[in-house]
Amino acid sequence: MGWPQTIAIVAAILISVIGAVLYNNRRLDDLRNDINARFADFNSRFAEVHEDLREIRSMLNELLRTRAEH
């Protein structure tokens, strides 16, 4: 096996590795977008629960004020 064959094999391997890295990077971007969407959904739900708890706290404060006045 001569140098031209060795160079051809090494070049084919390098091209394959570069292609695999680029494909894997694209898949990681898809995964990152999916995870970001899940966190955004969780944050919106958490904000809704936080608002509900704030409303319950204000209702309890009103109830305690009315009971304290009587």
C-alpha positions as a Markdown table, in Angstrom:
| # | Residue | x | y | z |
|---|---|---|---|---|
| 1 | Met | 0.0 | 0.0 | 0.0 |
| 2 | Gly | 1.5 | 3.3 | -1.1 |
| 3 | Trp | 1.1 | 6.9 | 0.2 |
| 4 | Pro | -1.7 | 7.8 | -2.2 |
| 5 | Gln | -3.9 | 4.9 | -0.8 |
| 6 | Thr | -3.0 | 5.9 | 2.8 |
| 7 | Ile | -3.9 | 9.5 | 2.2 |
| 8 | Ala | -7.2 | 8.5 | 0.5 |
| 9 | Ile | -8.1 | 6.3 | 3.5 |
| 10 | Val | -7.2 | 9.0 | 6.0 |
| 11 | Ala | -9.1 | 11.6 | 4.0 |
| 12 | Ala | -12.2 | 9.4 | 3.9 |
| 13 | Ile | -12.0 | 8.8 | 7.7 |
| 14 | Leu | -11.7 | 12.5 | 8.4 |
| 15 | Ile | -14.6 | 13.4 | 6.1 |
| 16 | Ser | -16.7 | 10.7 | 7.9 |
| 17 | Val | -15.7 | 12.0 | 11.3 |
| 18 | Ile | -16.5 | 15.6 | 10.4 |
| 19 | Gly | -19.8 | 14.6 | 8.9 |
| 20 | Ala | -20.7 | 12.6 | 12.1 |
| 21 | Val | -19.8 | 15.6 | 14.3 |
| 22 | Leu | -21.9 | 18.0 | 12.3 |
| 23 | Tyr | -24.9 | 15.6 | 12.4 |
| 24 | Asn | -24.5 | 15.0 | 16.1 |
| 25 | Asn | -24.3 | 18.8 | 16.7 |
| 26 | Arg | -27.5 | 19.3 | 14.8 |
| 27 | Arg | -29.2 | 16.6 | 17.0 |
| 28 | Leu | -27.9 | 18.3 | 20.1 |
| 29 | Asp | -29.5 | 21.6 | 18.9 |
| 30 | Asp | -32.8 | 19.8 | 18.5 |
| 31 | Leu | -32.4 | 18.4 | 22.0 |
| 32 | Arg | -31.5 | 21.8 | 23.4 |
| 33 | Asn | -34.6 | 23.4 | 21.8 |
| 34 | Asp | -36.8 | 20.6 | 23.2 |
| 35 | Ile | -35.4 | 21.1 | 26.7 |
| 36 | Asn | -35.8 | 24.9 | 26.5 |
| 37 | Ala | -39.5 | 24.4 | 25.5 |
| 38 | Arg | -40.1 | 22.1 | 28.4 |
| 39 | Phe | -38.5 | 24.6 | 30.9 |
| 40 | Ala | -40.6 | 27.4 | 29.4 |
| 41 | Asp | -43.7 | 25.4 | 29.9 |
| 42 | Phe | -42.7 | 24.6 | 33.4 |
| 43 | Asn | -42.0 | 28.2 | 34.2 |
| 44 | Ser | -45.4 | 29.3 | 32.9 |
| 45 | Arg | -47.1 | 26.7 | 35.0 |
| 46 | Phe | -45.0 | 27.7 | 38.0 |
| 47 | Ala | -46.0 | 31.3 | 37.5 |
| 48 | Glu | -49.7 | 30.3 | 37.3 |
| 49 | Val | -49.4 | 28.4 | 40.6 |
| 50 | His | -47.5 | 31.3 | 42.2 |
| 51 | Glu | -50.4 | 33.6 | 41.2 |
| 52 | Asp | -53.0 | 31.2 | 42.6 |
| 53 | Leu | -51.1 | 31.1 | 45.8 |
| 54 | Arg | -50.9 | 34.8 | 46.0 |
| 55 | Glu | -54.7 | 35.0 | 45.5 |
| 56 | Ile | -55.3 | 32.4 | 48.2 |
| 57 | Arg | -53.0 | 34.4 | 50.6 |
| 58 | Ser | -54.9 | 37.6 | 50.0 |
| 59 | Met | -58.2 | 35.8 | 50.6 |
| 60 | Leu | -56.8 | 34.4 | 53.9 |
| 61 | Asn | -55.6 | 37.8 | 54.9 |
| 62 | Glu | -59.1 | 39.3 | 54.3 |
| 63 | Leu | -60.7 | 36.5 | 56.2 |
| 64 | Leu | -58.3 | 37.0 | 59.1 |
| 65 | Arg | -59.0 | 40.8 | 59.1 |
| 66 | Thr | -62.7 | 40.3 | 59.2 |
| 67 | Arg | -62.5 | 37.8 | 62.0 |
| 68 | Ala | -60.1 | 40.0 | 63.9 |
| 69 | Glu | -62.6 | 42.9 | 63.7 |
| 70 | His | -65.4 | 40.9 | 65.2 |
